[in-house]
Amino acid sequence: MADNKKVPGAAEDPKVSTLKDLPGEIPNELPHHTSLIQRHAILEKSPTLLLVASLLVVTVGGIVEIAPLFWLENTIEKVEGVRPYSPLELAGRDIYVREGCYTCHSQMIRPMRDEVERYGHYSLAAESMYDHPFQWGSKRTGPDLARVGGRYSDAWHVDHMMDPQSVVPESIMPKYAFLAETRISPDQIRATIETHRLVGVPYSDEMVAEAEADFRAQADPDADWDGLLERYPGAPLGNFDGQPELTEMDAMIAYLQVLGTMVDFSTYTPVASR
């Protein structure tokens, strides 16, 4: 401590010297009752005051972030081609979520050169506007799947799901062979689509009415696909797992094959104001 002649002892006087007091001396730190930086101790010692201050900060922050949204017509740029999932794709997406695939695979390509060169065009907000919840992910133990649709054949996906190491030897992905052995029915698909419509997904009355028929038709090579394609343009079609029965493998592959295929990036032009 500097030798401050004005203060005979710290025990007798808690105040300390400053440059203003003794320009030739090295000043001490300001004591807690005179330092603005140390005033947070008042909050720390009073749980009630700390709670009130915390609520005030959260309220102000929430208003700043949320209030502007009420003056915006739409927070997501509408992009041509983006449509709701077909019934079979939606069922496959539910299986994807059920099996926790999002814990190892992201579905969001960031606008960085290395990601764009590896995976394709960076992800658009509109591409996940009908995902409830979205599948952006936060970890990549495996590759990003935002543009996996059409990149591999149905047979490749079947082999990969049955035995990942048979096509990617270094993969640590577990086997999902049971998907090909688990039959799937459209009993609940109409209710699922109606639920998604409640949260804003624009399923029409016709889509709801034809949900069960579309569910079966998408994986049936002998079905009439005209109505299905009119309702869900660009939907992947065919017997995805090669079996006569409709299985969870069909639904999963239908979902994977549509990812990243809805937007035609050869003609896409971003809105300049966004």
C-alpha positions in Angstrom: 0.0 0.0 0.0 1.2 3.5 -0.8 2.4 5.6 2.2 -0.6 7.9 2.5 0.0 10.5 5.3 -3.7 11.3 5.3 -4.6 7.8 6.3 -2.8 6.6 9.5 -4.1 3.0 9.0 -6.5 1.0 7.0 -8.2 -0.3 10.2 -8.9 3.3 11.3 -9.9 4.7 7.9 -11.0 2.5 5.0 -10.5 5.2 2.4 -7.3 5.0 0.4 -5.2 7.3 -1.7 -5.8 8.4 -5.3 -3.8 10.3 -7.9 -5.7 13.4 -7.0 -4.8 13.1 -3.4 -1.0 12.4 -3.9 0.1 12.8 -7.6 3.5 11.5 -6.7 2.3 8.3 -5.1 0.9 5.0 -6.6 -2.8 5.0 -5.9 -4.6 2.1 -4.2 -7.8 0.5 -5.5 -11.0 2.2 -4.6 -12.8 0.6 -1.7 -16.1 -1.2 -2.4 -18.3 1.7 -1.2 -16.7 4.2 -3.6 -16.1 2.0 -6.7 -18.9 1.7 -9.3 -17.5 -1.6 -10.5 -18.0 -3.1 -7.1 -21.6 -2.1 -6.7 -22.8 -5.4 -8.0 -22.2 -6.7 -4.5 -25.5 -5.0 -3.6 -27.4 -7.3 -6.0 -25.4 -10.4 -4.9 -26.3 -9.9 -1.2 -30.0 -9.4 -1.9 -31.8 -12.3 -3.6 -35.0 -10.3 -4.0 -33.2 -7.4 -5.7 -31.2 -9.8 -7.9 -34.4 -11.5 -9.0 -36.1 -8.2 -9.8 -33.1 -6.9 -11.7 -32.8 -10.2 -13.7 -36.5 -10.1 -14.7 -36.0 -6.5 -15.8 -33.1 -7.4 -18.0 -34.9 -10.3 -19.5 -38.0 -8.2 -20.2 -36.1 -5.5 -21.9 -34.1 -8.0 -24.0 -37.3 -9.9 -24.9 -39.1 -6.7 -26.0 -36.1 -5.6 -28.2 -36.0 -9.0 -29.9 -39.7 -9.9 -30.2 -41.5 -6.5 -30.7 -40.1 -5.8 -34.2 -41.6 -9.1 -35.4 -45.1 -7.7 -35.0 -44.4 -5.1 -37.7 -43.1 -7.6 -40.2 -45.4 -9.3 -42.7 -43.2 -12.4 -43.0 -39.9 -13.3 -41.4 -39.1 -15.9 -44.0 -38.5 -15.2 -47.7 -40.9 -17.3 -49.8 -39.0 -19.5 -52.3 -40.6 -21.1 -55.3 -40.8 -24.9 -55.1 -40.9 -25.3 -51.3 -43.9 -27.4 -50.4 -45.2 -29.4 -47.4 -43.9 -32.9 -47.1 -46.0 -35.7 -48.6 -47.6 -38.2 -46.2 -44.9 -40.8 -46.7 -42.1 -38.2 -46.4 -43.7 -36.8 -43.3 -43.8 -40.3 -41.8 -40.2 -40.8 -42.7 -39.3 -37.5 -41.0 -41.0 -38.7 -37.8 -38.9 -41.9 -37.9 -35.8 -39.8 -38.5 -36.6 -37.8 -35.4 -37.6 -40.9 -33.4 -34.3 -42.5 -34.1 -32.3 -39.4 -33.1 -30.6 -39.0 -36.4 -30.4 -35.2 -35.8 -27.9 -35.9 -33.0 -25.2 -36.9 -35.6 -26.4 -35.2 -38.8 -27.1 -31.6 -39.3 -29.4 -30.2 -42.0 -28.0 -26.7 -42.3 -25.3 -25.7 -44.8 -23.6 -22.5 -43.7 -22.5 -19.9 -46.3 -18.9 -20.8 -46.1 -16.7 -21.9 -49.0 -15.7 -25.3 -47.6 -19.3 -26.2 -46.8 -20.8 -24.9 -50.1 -18.1 -26.8 -52.1 -18.7 -30.0 -50.2 -22.5 -30.0 -49.7 -24.0 -27.5 -52.2 -25.8 -24.2 -52.0 -26.1 -22.8 -48.5 -29.4 -23.6 -46.7 -32.3 -21.2 -47.0 -34.7 -20.5 -44.1 -37.6 -21.3 -46.4 -36.4 -24.9 -46.8 -37.2 -25.7 -43.2 -40.3 -23.5 -42.8 -42.6 -26.5 -42.7 -40.4 -28.5 -40.2 -41.8 -28.8 -36.7 -39.4 -28.9 -35.1 -36.6 -27.9 -37.5 -33.7 -30.4 -38.0 -30.8 -27.9 -38.3 -28.8 -29.9 -35.7 -25.7 -28.8 -33.7 -23.2 -31.6 -34.3 -21.8 -33.5 -37.3 -20.6 -36.9 -36.3 -21.8 -37.8 -39.8 -22.2 -35.5 -42.9 -24.8 -32.8 -43.3 -28.0 -34.1 -45.0 -29.6 -30.9 -46.2 -28.8 -31.8 -49.8 -28.6 -35.6 -49.7 -31.8 -36.0 -51.8 -31.0 -37.6 -55.2 -27.3 -37.8 -54.4 -27.4 -41.6 -53.9 -29.7 -44.3 -55.3 -32.5 -45.9 -53.3 -30.4 -49.2 -53.3 -27.5 -47.3 -51.8 -29.6 -46.0 -49.0 -31.0 -49.4 -48.3 -27.5 -50.9 -48.0 -26.4 -47.9 -45.9 -29.3 -48.3 -43.4 -28.9 -52.1 -43.3 -25.1 -52.1 -42.7 -23.4 -48.6 -42.8 -19.9 -50.1 -42.8 -20.6 -52.0 -46.0 -20.6 -48.7 -48.0 -18.7 -46.4 -45.7 -16.1 -48.6 -43.8 -15.0 -45.8 -41.4 -18.6 -45.1 -40.4 -19.6 -45.5 -36.7 -23.3 -45.3 -37.5 -25.4 -48.2 -36.0 -27.4 -50.6 -38.2 -31.0 -49.8 -38.9 -31.9 -53.1 -40.6 -35.0 -53.4 -38.4 -36.6 -50.5 -40.4 -36.9 -52.9 -43.4 -38.6 -55.5 -41.2 -41.1 -53.0 -39.6 -44.3 -52.6 -41.6 -45.9 -49.1 -41.6 -49.6 -48.2 -42.1 -51.3 -44.9 -42.8 -53.7 -45.2 -39.9 -52.5 -42.1 -38.1 -51.2 -40.1 -41.1 -54.4 -38.1 -41.6 -54.4 -37.0 -38.0 -50.7 -36.1 -38.2 -51.3 -33.9 -41.3 -54.2 -32.2 -39.6 -52.0 -31.5 -36.6 -49.3 -29.9 -38.8 -52.0 -27.8 -40.5 -53.0 -26.4 -37.1 -49.4 -25.0 -36.6 -49.4 -23.3 -40.0 -48.4 -25.9 -42.6 -50.6 -25.2 -45.7 -52.1 -28.7 -46.2 -55.3 -28.3 -48.3 -58.5 -30.1 -47.6 -57.7 -32.3 -50.7 -54.3 -33.2 -49.2 -55.9 -34.2 -45.9 -58.6 -36.2 -47.7 -56.1 -38.1 -49.9 -53.5 -38.5 -47.2 -53.9 -42.3 -46.8 -54.1 -42.9 -50.6 -51.0 -40.8 -51.2 -49.2 -42.5 -48.4 -49.6 -45.9 -50.1 -49.1 -44.6 -53.7 -45.7 -43.0 -53.3 -44.0 -46.3 -52.7 -46.1 -48.4 -55.2 -44.7 -48.6 -58.7 -48.1 -49.7 -60.0 -50.0 -46.7 -58.5 -51.4 -43.7 -60.4 -49.0 -41.0 -59.4 -50.6 -38.1 -61.3 -52.7 -36.9 -58.4 -49.8 -37.3 -55.9 -47.4 -35.3 -58.1 -50.0 -32.6 -58.6 -50.3 -32.2 -54.8 -46.6 -32.7 -54.1 -44.5 -31.7 -57.1 -41.1 -33.4 -57.4 -41.9 -36.1 -54.8 -39.6 -39.1 -55.1 -41.4 -42.2 -56.3 -40.9 -46.0 -56.4 -40.5 -49.0 -54.3 -37.7 -47.6 -52.2 -36.6 -50.8 -50.3 -37.6 -53.3 -53.0 -40.0 -55.2 -50.8 -43.7 -55.8 -51.6 -44.7 -54.5 -48.1 -44.7 -50.9 -47.1 -42.1 -50.5 -44.4 -40.4 -47.8 -42.3 -37.5 -48.1 -44.6 -39.6 -46.9 -47.5 -40.7 -43.9 -45.4 -37.2 -43.1 -44.3 -35.7 -43.2 -47.8 -38.6 -41.2 -49.2 -37.8 -38.5 -46.7 -34.0 -38.6 -47.3 -34.5 -38.5 -51.1 -36.6 -35.2 -50.9 -34.1 -33.3 -48.8 -32.7 -30.3 -50.7 -34.5 -31.1 -53.9 -37.5 -28.7 -53.7 -35.6 -25.5 -54.7 -34.2 -25.2 -58.2 -31.0 -23.3 -57.4 -30.2 -22.9 -61.1 -33.0 -20.3 -61.3 -33.1 -19.1 -57.7 -32.3 -15.4 -57.1 -32.2 -14.1 -53.5 -34.2 -11.0 -52.6 -31.8 -8.1 -52.6 -33.4 -6.6 -49.4 -32.7 -9.6 -47.3 
